[in-house]
């Protein structure tokens, strides 16, 4: 994912705090040319130098088969809300 240098956050404590505050990321996987995405609840832990993210996915969600041997992407977003065009 492209991230210009002026938008990058390098402070580990700030990154972990953001992930903990917004702990409903999107897990994106790609296998065989198809992309899949699921919002999943997450718990963020630090174990030494590693950041560990524990998540829960329903067994009925076929996406769970896609991330054992592949890279995945997690998207953590900040606060947001839909604004109807009627409010403009």
Secondary structure by P-SEA (a helix, b strand, c coil): cccccccccccaaaaaaaaaaccbbbbbbbcccbbbbbbccbbbbbcccbbbbbbbbbcccccccccccbbbbbbbbcbbbbbccccc
